[in-house]
């Protein structure tokens, strides 16, 4: 009897499970990073608009971060 048989699964099953977990973790990290980057890009674009242009589209400077987060979440 080996230690792996006492655990109820073999080494190969454990490696497959970890690979799936790590792949999922990496995919979520990449998605999070992409979302943050898109939000930052949207904020930068909105901050370049004048106060009059922002008023024309119905937002103030104080609303830029909130609007950027919402617009990126809607795209997803």
Secondary structure as UniProt FT lines:
FT   HELIX           3..7
FT   HELIX           11..47
FT   HELIX           51..56
FT   TURN            57..58
FT   HELIX           61..63
FT   HELIX           64..75
//
